[in-house]
Every structure is written in structure tokens, then in C-alpha cells.
Amino acid sequence: MALNLGDPSGLRTREITPSDIKAIAITSPTGGEKLGSPILVEYTIESDKLVTAATVVCEYSSNGSDWFAATADTGNPSHSGSTSLAADADGEAYTYAWDASADLSTAFQSSTMQVRLRATDQSARASANAVTSTFEIDMLPNAPTLLSPSDSYFDAGDEVIFIWEIPTDPGSDKIAFQIEIDDNPDFSSPAIIHDSVDEVDRFQHEIDIDPGTKSGANGITYFVKDYAVTAFSAAVTFASLTNYHTGTALASSLTNPQILITNKADRRCFIDPSTITATGFTIEKSVIGTAADGLVDLLIYTGSAGAFETYWVDLNISTATAYTLGVAPFDTDELGNTIPGSITALRPLVLEGSDRGIYFSSVSSTGFTVNPADFYVDATATVRVCLRADPSEAYIDDAVSVTTVAGSSIDYDGTLDDATNGGAAWPAYLPGPVFSIGQLSDRFGVVTSYTGEDITMAKSAIGISVNGSADIHGHSEGIASLPYWTDMTTAGVPDTFEGKRARYVLDAGDALAEANYYWRVTGANIT
């Protein structure tokens, strides 16, 4: 019997498409723009089927023929990533942040560019390419706007502060500056050429809004940077000191002054708490140390006793001693404030008052042990312990290892974690940084320098432990000081502060002869 299969003309076929992704479309840039870095490529992915794992590839070309992989700026908050993207019939919207500064040099300045995208689904089936129209590359910052002095020349005998507006910098997320001063307007033989990469503390920029970081750190009223201690004992008046970030002199008399020291040279300095009065204090340097003199930052707290957000307790010890919060002598502090029995994320600090340092161990929320160092001159360690009522007001990285005498640079967000916030990374930048250190070993960590982006620490050449260990407390100048000036970093001014002011202060060290001078400032991106 023959099998009747019916009329072949009755068979039906279905169109098979090469991808479950129907289309990818770029919505920006549209062409004709002048763009720097990052370049935000906005696009949509459309599909007739549910696609939940699309992958996007981004490429760029300067001639429309040769295409190269575009580096993603993965740290940009607008970047949507390039994998595990969803698509729907309406077109899911995304952004690819292209780090053009990583792929293009300034040789591409003013050249035209195109970007193309393609998407693949979870089965590796790809859409067609979506290609932008051409746009112009702008990798250099705009010219700074000169604000002061208003004339094109000045008298060298004057104390001069040069001020300019920070321009926009599309080619990078940070901008540096160079200043030239010449007695000839052609700048053929400048008397001064300084740049903010090599002469960091000569260049500053202004902070005039809340910097958005932890600031003030429990009521620090004044911050005095890089105070040189050249005598073994010297009386200091508050009126002789200058608040660093604001440039203002301290009042001649302070209410309940309390002080912390951050040592920045390998010769410890200390202040006996009994010498602190309303008008000043006595600072001493140790007879032990490899540096000839001491160099310190002073963190000064003031105010009525009830306004303090810190607790201060005096101790005199010669052997390791454990202390419990809420129990004498840590029940009431020197100003009469009651100390609670527990402080979350407690990390104690100390003002050393004798030629025998101390370090902390067994630190918990309810107490700690104070240990006198085994290298010393004075048999008894005199100290004033400082406890933050709320440690979370500062960024604190606990037990940072300090392994070299030469010192090494520590990047904030790349290395340091905040023990008061579940180990979250520190921010990349602290505007107006202020640091204090809690020692944790019998070899001290020394803060040799710091900027808004990194801190350099070394271990003392003297000590029993092999390496140093310390808690690092960092924060910004208090917002009550706004507006204030902060040092530029070697990495330049972050783009957050574009449009703000920057300055260079001509000081006696520049030693210009009497003449008429011209000046100019150039902005440069940091690659």
C-alpha cells in the first residue's frame, strides 16, 4: 500500500534569525560633539525574546575602517557593565563608560572618532553593529582663568598670592598646574617654573562646599601642620600658631585645650599634659632618634567640657596595664565627663608626655591594655589617653603594618579599610586631610607625609618589634572651617573641584630680584 503523505505544498516553514537580540541602538553621542574622557556611550538593547545575559562589546575608530577595543571605565557610576545585561521589546537602556584617556594620547586632540557597539545573547548570537556618527576628541584641559593679581605684572617686593579658576579637564579626571614667572612677557627665561606635581605644598585649591567625607573628627578645632621641634624643650603659645587650612592665627587663649601629636620624623616629640594651659604648652623632643629634630602635626581640641566629643584620661605607668571603660580611672575624664562602659569600634589615641612612649594592645569596645615601650629614657610613661565618643566620625584602618624605614606610600581607597564601617574602602580623596595615629607595637609607625590621596608611613629605626603596627585615623578638615585651602596632590585636583579656585603663594624662598614680572599658569591632565 502506498503511503499518502499529502500535498507537499501544505508544509510551512519558520524564519530563523541569527540572534535572539533584535537590535542594539546608540542614543548618544549623536555626532558633532566635542568629548573628552570618559565618553559615555548610551544605548538600548531590544529583543523579541527574554534575554537576560547579553554581552556588549565596544570599539572605537578614527577612520571608520580600523577598530580597536575600548577600555571600560569600570569605576564610573554611569557604567552599566558589559555582561549579564537584560533586553526586552521596548529596548533596555544602558551606558558604556569609555575610558578614552586610557586608549588615546593627546596626539588624538581635535581628531574625529566613531564608536560602535554590538551585543551577543546567552547563546553567543550577535546583533548587527551600531555605529555613531563622528565626534571630536578633546583630551586637554581648557585654559585656567586668571583671577589675581588682576594686572599682568606685579612688584617682586610684595607678598603675592596668585589665584586662578580651575578649568574643566575632559581628558582626565585630575588636573595639575605649572606656574611661570618671568621679567619678560615672552617667558623665554623664567625666574620661576614650578609645578604642582613636584612642589605639592606650594599649590593649593579651595574647598568651599561640604566635601562629603567624614570631617572634623569629634571636634578638632585647630590643625597645625609641620611644626618643627628643634629644641629639647620649648614653650609654645597658641597665639604663635596658625591653623593650616584656613591660614588664620589661633586665639591667644583657648578654653579647655587638649592636644594630640602626629609625629612625622624619626625623633618622637611629646607634651606633658601638666604644661598645657589656656595660653600654650611646652613641647619636647626625645633624646633618642635618627632625625636631628622633630616634626609634628598638632591637633587641638577646645570648648566647654559639655561640648567635647572625646574623653581624656591621664595615666602614669611603668608596666603593661589593662583598663576597662566605666571603671576608674576610665569612669570620668579630666573634664568631668562620664565615660560609658562600651564604645563601638573603639580605637584609642594618646598624647605622650614623657621620654617613654606607649602602645596599645587587646583593644575592644570595653577596654584595652596600655604598654610602655621597652626603649626609653624616663622610667615612667606619662600619657593622656584620648577616646573618641563616636569613632565612626573618622576613617580608621586598624593594625596597618609598617615594614620599611624608608617609608612606603599607602593609597586610601586602594589599601585602607574603614573599621568603623564594616571594612568599607576609604574614599579616594580627603579634602583637607588630617591624620592621627594609634601605635600598636614596640616599634612606632611614623607619618612622613600625606596628601589628599595617599599617606606615606615608615617604621622607626629604633624599637623591639621587627615592624611597626598602627591604627590610622583620617578625616577632612571640619566643615565649620569652610571655605578653606588644601594642598594639591601629585595626582592633581579631582574633577569634582573644577570651577573652583586654585593658588600659588610666592614666598621668601623664591628670592626674586626687584623688577617687574609677568606670570602665567598652565593646566595639564594627569594620565
Backbone torsions as a table, in degrees:
resi	resn	phi	psi	omega
1	MET	NA	137.3	177.3
2	ALA	-81.7	139.5	178.4
3	LEU	-91.8	119.1	-178.1
4	ASN	-88.2	112.6	-178.9
5	LEU	-88.9	-0.2	-179.6
6	GLY	84.2	-176.0	-175.9
7	ASP	-79.4	114.7	179.1
8	PRO	-55.7	-25.3	-179.2
9	SER	-67.1	-12.6	179.5
10	GLY	-82.6	-5.6	179.0
11	LEU	-69.2	143.1	179.7
12	ARG	-118.1	142.4	178.4
13	THR	-113.2	156.4	175.9
14	ARG	-117.7	135.7	179.6
15	GLU	-70.6	128.8	179.7
16	ILE	-104.8	121.1	177.8
17	THR	-93.7	150.7	-176.6
18	PRO	-73.5	-8.3	-178.2
19	SER	-148.4	145.3	171.7
20	ASP	-75.9	-13.1	175.4
21	ILE	-88.6	118.9	-176.2
22	LYS	-73.1	-44.7	-176.4
23	ALA	-162.1	152.7	167.6
24	ILE	-123.4	134.1	-175.2
25	ALA	-133.1	132.7	177.5
26	ILE	-90.2	127.9	179.0
27	THR	-102.7	-17.3	177.1
28	SER	-162.8	138.7	3.4
29	PRO	-73.7	156.2	-177.0
30	THR	-99.5	-7.4	-179.9
31	GLY	110.7	141.0	178.3
32	GLY	90.2	-9.7	-178.7
33	GLU	-74.6	162.4	170.8
34	LYS	-110.0	112.7	-170.0
35	LEU	-126.6	147.5	178.3
36	GLY	-112.2	-120.6	-178.4
37	SER	-145.4	134.3	1.2
38	PRO	-78.7	155.0	174.0
39	ILE	-99.0	119.2	-177.3
40	LEU	-90.8	109.8	179.8
41	VAL	-96.3	110.1	-178.8
42	GLU	-96.5	138.4	-174.3
43	TYR	-154.4	167.7	175.0
44	THR	-126.8	150.2	174.1
45	ILE	-118.4	127.1	-176.9
46	GLU	-121.5	140.4	-179.8
47	SER	-150.8	146.0	175.2
48	ASP	-79.4	-15.2	-179.0
49	LYS	-119.7	165.2	179.5
50	LEU	-74.1	113.6	178.3
51	VAL	-118.4	120.1	-175.0
52	THR	-118.4	0.9	-176.3
53	ALA	-136.4	38.8	-180.0
54	ALA	-66.9	146.1	176.2
55	THR	-118.6	135.9	-178.0
56	VAL	-114.8	135.1	175.3
57	VAL	-112.9	131.1	179.4
58	CYS	-115.6	133.8	179.2
59	GLU	-135.0	160.3	179.1
60	TYR	-132.5	157.4	-179.5
61	SER	-151.5	141.9	175.7
62	SER	-99.3	-5.1	-179.2
63	ASN	-132.4	-1.6	179.6
64	GLY	80.3	-2.0	-178.7
65	SER	-115.9	-44.9	-178.0
66	ASP	-98.8	122.6	-174.6
67	TRP	-117.0	141.2	-176.9
68	PHE	-131.1	149.3	-179.2
69	ALA	-64.4	132.8	179.1
70	ALA	-90.9	128.9	179.6
71	THR	-74.4	129.6	179.3
72	ALA	-81.1	137.9	172.1
73	ASP	-88.0	82.3	-171.1
74	THR	-67.6	-18.9	178.2
75	GLY	-85.5	-6.3	-179.5
76	ASN	-74.7	129.6	-176.8
77	PRO	-64.6	-17.9	179.1
78	SER	-83.3	-16.0	-175.6
79	HIS	-70.6	126.7	-176.5
80	SER	-89.0	-0.6	-172.7
81	GLY	87.0	-179.1	-179.1
82	SER	-131.0	1.7	178.8
83	THR	-132.3	164.9	177.6
84	SER	55.3	42.1	179.1
85	LEU	-96.0	142.7	179.4
86	ALA	-91.0	156.1	175.9
87	ALA	-138.5	146.8	176.3
88	ASP	-142.9	178.7	-175.0
89	ALA	-66.8	-26.5	-178.2
90	ASP	-83.7	-13.3	-179.4
91	GLY	91.6	97.7	-179.7
92	GLU	-74.2	132.5	-174.0
93	ALA	-93.1	136.1	-179.7
94	TYR	-141.7	170.8	175.6
95	THR	-134.9	131.9	172.1
96	TYR	-106.1	115.8	178.6
97	ALA	-88.9	108.6	-179.1
98	TRP	-89.8	120.6	176.6
99	ASP	-81.5	79.5	-175.5
100	ALA	-63.3	-29.4	-179.8
101	SER	-65.6	-23.9	178.3
102	ALA	-78.5	-25.3	-175.2
103	ASP	-105.2	-23.6	-174.0
104	LEU	-120.3	136.4	173.5
105	SER	-92.1	176.9	178.0
106	THR	-67.4	-9.3	174.6
107	ALA	-63.7	-20.4	178.9
108	PHE	-87.2	1.8	-179.4
109	GLN	-53.0	128.7	177.6
110	SER	71.4	2.0	176.2
111	SER	-78.3	162.9	178.4
112	THR	-96.6	152.5	-173.3
113	MET	-143.7	154.2	170.5
114	GLN	-129.9	153.7	175.0
115	VAL	-124.4	143.2	174.1
116	ARG	-131.4	149.9	179.4
117	LEU	-128.0	148.5	167.2
118	ARG	-143.5	151.8	-177.1
119	ALA	-121.8	145.1	173.5
120	THR	-122.7	149.2	-180.0
121	ASP	-91.7	-171.8	-176.7
122	GLN	-67.6	-13.7	177.4
123	SER	-101.4	13.2	177.4
124	ALA	66.9	23.3	174.2
125	ARG	-90.9	133.4	-168.2
126	ALA	-106.7	150.5	171.8
127	SER	-80.6	174.3	169.8
128	ALA	-72.3	162.2	177.4
129	ASN	-73.8	143.1	168.7
130	ALA	-108.2	129.0	-173.1
131	VAL	-124.4	135.3	177.7
132	THR	-79.2	161.6	164.5
133	SER	-72.6	169.5	-176.4
134	THR	-73.6	144.4	173.2
135	PHE	-134.6	164.9	-173.9
136	GLU	-97.3	139.7	178.4
137	ILE	-90.2	129.7	177.1
138	ASP	-126.9	98.0	-173.7
139	MET	-100.6	0.6	-176.4
140	LEU	-113.2	148.8	178.0
141	PRO	-69.9	155.8	172.5
142	ASN	-69.5	165.9	-179.5
143	ALA	-70.4	138.7	174.0
144	PRO	-61.3	148.5	176.3
145	THR	-97.2	116.3	-176.9
146	LEU	-74.3	131.8	-177.1
147	LEU	-115.0	-38.0	-176.4
148	SER	-156.9	139.7	-4.7
149	PRO	-62.7	150.4	-174.6
150	SER	-74.1	-23.1	178.0
151	ASP	-86.6	166.2	-179.2
152	SER	-83.6	-2.9	176.7
153	TYR	-143.3	168.4	-178.4
154	PHE	-151.4	165.9	177.2
155	ASP	-87.9	127.4	-175.9
156	ALA	-63.1	-23.5	-180.0
157	GLY	-73.9	-14.2	-179.2
158	ASP	-81.0	154.2	168.8
159	GLU	-81.6	115.5	-170.2
160	VAL	-118.4	132.5	171.7
161	ILE	-115.4	120.3	-179.5
162	PHE	-91.7	128.2	-176.1
163	ILE	-128.7	137.3	177.1
164	TRP	-143.3	162.7	176.8
165	GLU	-87.6	134.1	179.2
166	ILE	-72.0	122.6	-177.6
167	PRO	-80.1	169.8	171.4
168	THR	-73.3	148.4	-175.0
169	ASP	-134.2	84.5	-175.7
170	PRO	-69.9	-16.7	-175.1
171	GLY	-86.7	-6.7	-177.1
172	SER	-160.2	167.0	177.2
173	ASP	-95.7	6.2	177.2
174	LYS	-143.8	148.0	-177.7
175	ILE	-131.3	136.5	177.1
176	ALA	-112.0	170.6	-176.1
177	PHE	-137.0	152.8	171.6
178	GLN	-130.3	134.4	176.9
179	ILE	-113.3	138.4	175.8
180	GLU	-123.5	136.9	176.9
181	ILE	-128.4	125.6	-173.9
182	ASP	-143.5	151.5	175.8
183	ASP	-86.9	5.6	178.8
184	ASN	-128.2	132.7	-176.4
185	PRO	-67.0	-9.7	177.3
186	ASP	-86.8	-4.8	177.6
187	PHE	53.7	38.4	-178.2
188	SER	-78.6	-26.5	179.5
189	SER	-142.9	73.9	-175.9
190	PRO	-60.7	138.3	173.7
191	ALA	-74.8	-27.6	179.4
192	ILE	-137.2	128.9	166.7
193	ILE	-131.4	106.9	179.5
194	HIS	-125.0	146.0	177.7
195	ASP	-129.9	156.0	-173.7
196	SER	-77.8	-3.9	176.0
197	VAL	-83.7	-41.3	-176.4
198	ASP	-95.3	-25.6	-179.7
199	GLU	-119.7	70.2	-169.3
200	VAL	-57.9	-48.9	-171.7
201	ASP	-77.2	0.2	174.7
202	ARG	-85.7	-21.6	-174.9
203	PHE	-113.3	135.2	178.7
204	GLN	-135.5	159.8	171.5
205	HIS	-131.3	161.5	-170.3
206	GLU	-92.8	139.0	170.3
207	ILE	-109.9	111.8	-177.0
208	ASP	-121.4	6.2	174.5
209	ILE	-135.1	162.7	177.7
210	ASP	-51.5	117.9	-175.3
211	PRO	-69.4	-10.2	176.3
212	GLY	80.0	12.0	175.4
213	THR	-115.4	173.0	173.7
214	LYS	-63.2	127.8	-175.1
215	SER	-136.3	153.1	176.4
216	GLY	84.3	-32.6	176.5
217	ALA	42.3	70.3	173.5
218	ASN	61.5	40.1	167.1
219	GLY	87.0	28.4	171.7
220	ILE	-65.3	121.8	-175.8
221	THR	-88.4	-39.2	-177.0
222	TYR	-134.0	145.0	176.7
223	PHE	-127.6	116.5	-179.8
224	VAL	-110.4	117.9	-173.7
225	LYS	-99.9	140.5	171.2
226	ASP	54.9	52.0	176.0
227	TYR	-82.3	122.1	-177.6
228	ALA	-84.0	130.4	178.6
229	VAL	-111.1	99.3	-172.5
230	THR	-101.6	-18.9	178.2
231	ALA	-104.4	155.2	178.6
232	PHE	-68.3	-22.6	174.6
233	SER	-153.4	130.3	-178.0
234	ALA	-146.3	135.2	174.8
235	ALA	-82.4	134.3	-177.8
236	VAL	-125.2	132.8	173.8
237	THR	-98.1	146.0	177.0
238	PHE	-61.8	-34.3	-178.3
239	ALA	-64.1	-19.6	-179.4
240	SER	-86.9	-4.1	-176.0
241	LEU	-101.0	155.3	179.9
242	THR	-122.7	130.7	174.5
243	ASN	-68.8	119.9	-164.7
244	TYR	-63.0	-54.1	-171.8
245	HIS	-71.8	-26.7	179.9
246	THR	-98.1	-17.1	179.7
247	GLY	72.5	17.1	-178.3
248	THR	-102.5	147.1	177.9
249	ALA	-74.2	147.1	175.8
250	LEU	-70.9	155.5	175.2
251	ALA	-64.7	154.4	-178.3
252	SER	-72.4	-23.5	179.4
253	SER	-135.9	129.4	-177.1
254	LEU	-115.9	152.2	178.2
255	THR	-90.6	122.1	178.0
256	ASN	48.8	51.4	-177.7
257	PRO	-63.7	135.9	173.6
258	GLN	-129.1	147.1	-170.7
259	ILE	-135.1	140.5	165.6
260	LEU	-119.3	150.2	179.2
261	ILE	-116.0	136.1	168.1
262	THR	-111.7	109.8	-179.0
263	ASN	-75.7	133.7	-176.7
264	LYS	-122.8	9.0	176.1
265	ALA	-139.2	160.0	-177.4
266	ASP	-83.5	50.9	166.1
267	ARG	-148.9	106.9	-175.2
268	ARG	-60.1	145.3	171.5
269	CYS	-119.9	155.3	-177.2
270	PHE	-151.4	158.4	179.1
271	ILE	-130.9	116.3	175.2
272	ASP	-65.9	121.3	-177.4
273	PRO	-55.1	-27.6	-178.4
274	SER	-68.7	-15.6	179.9
275	THR	-89.4	-8.1	-177.9
276	ILE	-79.1	122.4	176.2
277	THR	-124.6	-176.6	179.3
278	ALA	-65.8	-21.0	-174.5
279	THR	-109.8	-9.5	-179.5
280	GLY	169.8	-158.5	-175.5
281	PHE	-164.7	172.2	174.0
282	THR	-113.4	126.6	179.5
283	ILE	-112.0	140.0	-178.7
284	GLU	-127.7	157.1	172.0
285	LYS	-116.3	149.0	-178.5
286	SER	-66.1	151.8	172.8
287	VAL	-78.7	-8.1	178.9
288	ILE	-105.4	136.1	175.5
289	GLY	155.0	155.3	-179.5
290	THR	-89.2	-24.5	176.2
291	ALA	-82.2	149.4	-179.3
292	ALA	-68.2	-38.7	-176.4
293	ASP	-131.7	167.5	175.8
294	GLY	-91.5	155.9	174.4
295	LEU	-140.9	123.9	-172.5
296	VAL	-137.2	155.8	162.0
297	ASP	-101.1	141.4	178.2
298	LEU	-111.7	125.5	176.1
299	LEU	-109.0	113.4	-170.3
300	ILE	-114.2	124.3	178.5
301	TYR	-104.4	141.4	176.5
302	THR	-144.4	169.0	174.9
303	GLY	132.6	177.0	176.5
304	SER	-69.4	153.0	-175.8
305	ALA	-55.2	-40.1	-177.4
306	GLY	-71.9	-14.6	-178.5
307	ALA	-91.1	-10.1	-176.8
308	PHE	-68.8	138.9	174.7
309	GLU	-106.5	18.7	179.1
310	THR	-134.2	157.7	176.4
311	TYR	-117.1	137.8	-176.1
312	TRP	-125.6	125.8	-176.5
313	VAL	-134.1	130.3	179.9
314	ASP	-89.7	138.9	179.2
315	LEU	-135.6	151.2	168.9
316	ASN	-132.7	113.6	-174.2
317	ILE	-135.4	152.9	174.9
318	SER	-125.9	-10.8	175.9
319	THR	-134.4	160.7	179.0
320	ALA	-58.3	131.4	-175.9
321	THR	-136.6	130.4	177.9
322	ALA	-89.6	140.9	-180.0
323	TYR	-128.9	148.4	179.7
324	THR	-120.9	133.8	178.2
325	LEU	-65.2	143.4	-179.0
326	GLY	84.0	-5.6	-179.7
327	VAL	-119.4	135.6	-178.2
328	ALA	-50.2	137.4	5.3
329	PRO	-86.4	6.8	-178.4
330	PHE	-100.8	39.8	172.6
331	ASP	-102.3	-36.6	178.0
332	THR	-137.2	136.6	-175.7
333	ASP	-91.2	-178.4	-174.6
334	GLU	-63.2	-20.0	-179.9
335	LEU	-100.1	5.9	178.0
336	GLY	87.4	9.1	179.1
337	ASN	-82.8	140.7	179.3
338	THR	-78.2	130.2	-179.8
339	ILE	-94.2	127.0	-179.3
340	PRO	-68.3	165.5	-179.1
341	GLY	-80.0	-9.8	-180.0
342	SER	-153.2	138.6	175.4
343	ILE	-131.7	115.6	-178.5
344	THR	-63.1	135.9	178.6
345	ALA	61.1	32.5	-179.3
346	LEU	-57.3	131.4	172.5
347	ARG	-141.4	99.5	-174.0
348	PRO	-70.8	153.4	173.2
349	LEU	-122.9	171.2	-176.8
350	VAL	-152.4	142.3	165.0
351	LEU	-97.2	112.8	178.5
352	GLU	-78.7	139.8	-174.1
353	GLY	-123.1	8.8	-179.0
354	SER	-150.1	173.4	-178.6
355	ASP	-85.8	47.3	168.3
356	ARG	-149.1	114.0	-177.7
357	GLY	-78.1	173.2	176.6
358	ILE	-135.4	164.2	171.6
359	TYR	-143.4	157.3	-176.2
360	PHE	-99.2	152.0	171.9
361	SER	-148.7	169.3	177.7
362	SER	50.3	44.6	-177.9
363	VAL	-80.0	129.7	174.3
364	SER	-138.5	-177.6	179.9
365	SER	-71.1	-12.1	-176.6
366	THR	-114.5	-2.8	179.8
367	GLY	170.6	-170.6	-176.0
368	PHE	-170.9	170.0	175.2
369	THR	-113.1	134.8	176.1
370	VAL	-103.2	124.4	-175.7
371	ASN	-116.2	124.2	173.5
372	PRO	-74.0	140.2	-179.5
373	ALA	-66.5	150.6	-179.0
374	ASP	-86.8	-1.9	169.1
375	PHE	-112.7	126.0	-171.2
376	TYR	-165.5	168.0	171.7
377	VAL	-110.9	-50.9	177.9
378	ASP	-82.3	137.9	-179.3
379	ALA	-69.3	-33.7	-177.9
380	THR	-106.8	134.7	176.3
381	ALA	-91.4	117.9	175.8
382	THR	-98.9	123.8	-175.9
383	VAL	-142.7	157.0	168.6
384	ARG	-121.2	109.9	-176.9
385	VAL	-80.2	137.7	177.6
386	CYS	-115.3	126.8	176.1
387	LEU	-118.0	127.2	175.3
388	ARG	-75.3	130.1	176.8
389	ALA	-63.5	-33.5	176.9
390	ASP	-133.8	90.3	-177.0
391	PRO	-57.7	-23.5	-176.4
392	SER	-68.9	-6.4	176.9
393	GLU	-75.4	-7.9	173.9
394	ALA	-124.3	156.4	169.2
395	TYR	-80.0	128.4	-178.1
396	ILE	-130.6	118.5	171.4
397	ASP	-104.4	121.1	-173.6
398	ASP	-91.8	142.5	173.7
399	ALA	56.0	52.6	174.7
400	VAL	-75.0	128.6	-179.0
401	SER	-81.5	132.2	-179.9
402	VAL	-117.3	110.0	-164.4
403	THR	-112.1	-10.1	-176.1
404	THR	-127.0	143.6	175.2
405	VAL	-72.9	-32.0	-179.9
406	ALA	-69.3	-27.4	179.4
407	GLY	96.2	150.0	178.0
408	SER	-140.6	149.2	-177.3
409	SER	-84.2	138.1	-179.7
410	ILE	-118.4	117.7	178.1
411	ASP	-79.0	132.8	-173.6
412	TYR	-57.5	-67.9	-172.2
413	ASP	-74.9	-22.0	-179.3
414	GLY	-80.7	-22.2	-172.2
415	THR	-126.0	-40.2	-170.0
416	LEU	-90.5	138.9	176.7
417	ASP	-117.1	147.1	-177.6
418	ASP	-92.1	107.0	-178.7
419	ALA	-66.0	-18.5	-179.8
420	THR	-88.3	-1.7	-177.0
421	ASN	-137.6	47.7	174.7
422	GLY	64.9	23.7	179.7
423	GLY	79.3	16.6	177.6
424	ALA	-63.9	149.1	-179.7
425	ALA	-65.7	146.1	171.9
426	TRP	-64.1	160.4	173.6
427	PRO	-68.6	161.9	-178.8
428	ALA	-71.9	-21.1	-173.2
429	TYR	-144.9	133.2	174.3
430	LEU	-114.8	106.7	179.8
431	PRO	-72.3	121.3	-176.4
432	GLY	69.9	57.3	-172.2
433	PRO	-68.7	143.7	175.1
434	VAL	-136.0	131.1	-176.3
435	PHE	-126.1	148.2	167.5
436	SER	-137.9	157.0	-171.1
437	ILE	-129.2	133.9	171.9
438	GLY	-108.1	114.6	-175.7
439	GLN	-74.5	141.8	-177.2
440	LEU	-127.3	9.1	-179.4
441	SER	-150.9	167.6	-178.7
442	ASP	-86.5	32.2	164.2
443	ARG	-146.0	117.6	-167.2
444	PHE	-81.0	147.2	170.4
445	GLY	-87.7	135.5	-177.6
446	VAL	-116.2	127.1	175.4
447	VAL	-83.8	106.6	-177.1
448	THR	-84.3	-30.3	177.8
449	SER	-169.5	164.4	171.6
450	TYR	-162.6	154.9	174.8
451	THR	-128.0	-167.5	179.8
452	GLY	-71.0	-10.1	-173.8
453	GLU	-120.4	-18.8	-178.9
454	ASP	-156.6	160.6	178.6
455	ILE	-127.1	137.3	177.7
456	THR	-106.3	125.8	-179.3
457	MET	-126.9	143.8	176.6
458	ALA	-128.8	160.4	172.5
459	LYS	-95.0	147.1	176.6
460	SER	-61.7	147.9	177.2
461	ALA	-72.9	-10.8	-176.4
462	ILE	-117.3	134.5	177.7
463	GLY	160.0	164.0	-179.1
464	ILE	-86.7	-43.5	179.3
465	SER	-67.8	153.7	178.9
466	VAL	-66.5	-44.9	-178.4
467	ASN	-124.8	165.5	174.7
468	GLY	-88.1	158.1	175.4
469	SER	-146.7	133.8	-174.9
470	ALA	-154.6	150.5	167.1
471	ASP	-83.7	134.9	177.0
472	ILE	-106.8	120.5	176.9
473	HIS	-106.7	121.0	-179.2
474	GLY	-135.0	148.4	177.9
475	HIS	-164.2	177.8	176.6
476	SER	-95.1	160.2	170.2
477	GLU	-50.3	144.9	-178.6
478	GLY	-62.0	141.2	-177.7
479	ILE	-65.5	-16.6	175.7
480	ALA	-64.5	-17.6	-179.9
481	SER	-86.0	-6.1	-177.7
482	LEU	-58.2	142.6	-9.5
483	PRO	-79.5	151.1	177.7
484	TYR	-141.7	165.9	-179.0
485	TRP	-105.6	143.3	177.6
486	THR	-133.1	149.9	179.9
487	ASP	-61.9	141.5	167.4
488	MET	-70.5	156.5	176.1
489	THR	-99.9	166.7	176.4
490	THR	-63.0	-20.4	178.6
491	ALA	-88.3	0.9	177.1
492	GLY	91.9	-177.8	-179.1
493	VAL	-89.3	125.7	178.1
494	PRO	-60.5	151.0	-175.1
495	ASP	-64.1	-15.4	176.1
496	THR	-56.0	-29.1	-173.8
497	PHE	-104.0	13.0	172.8
498	GLU	-61.6	140.2	-176.3
499	GLY	91.6	-12.8	175.6
500	LYS	-85.3	-175.6	-178.2
501	ARG	-99.7	151.4	172.7
502	ALA	-130.0	162.4	-178.4
503	ARG	-153.1	159.8	173.6
504	TYR	-132.9	130.7	-177.8
505	VAL	-104.2	120.8	176.0
506	LEU	-78.3	119.3	-177.0
507	ASP	-117.5	179.4	-175.3
508	ALA	-61.9	-27.1	-179.8
509	GLY	-67.3	-16.9	178.9
510	ASP	-75.6	-25.2	169.3
511	ALA	49.3	54.8	175.6
512	LEU	-80.6	140.1	174.5
513	ALA	-73.7	158.1	178.1
514	GLU	-63.7	121.8	-179.9
515	ALA	-175.6	176.8	170.9
516	ASN	-94.6	132.9	-176.1
517	TYR	-124.1	152.9	173.5
518	TYR	-113.2	157.1	-179.3
519	TRP	-142.6	154.0	174.6
520	ARG	-153.1	152.8	-178.8
521	VAL	-125.3	136.5	178.7
522	THR	-118.6	137.4	174.3
523	GLY	-97.0	145.0	179.6
524	ALA	-139.8	140.6	176.8
525	ASN	-82.8	155.9	179.1
526	ILE	-102.3	118.5	-178.1
527	THR	-92.1	NA	NA
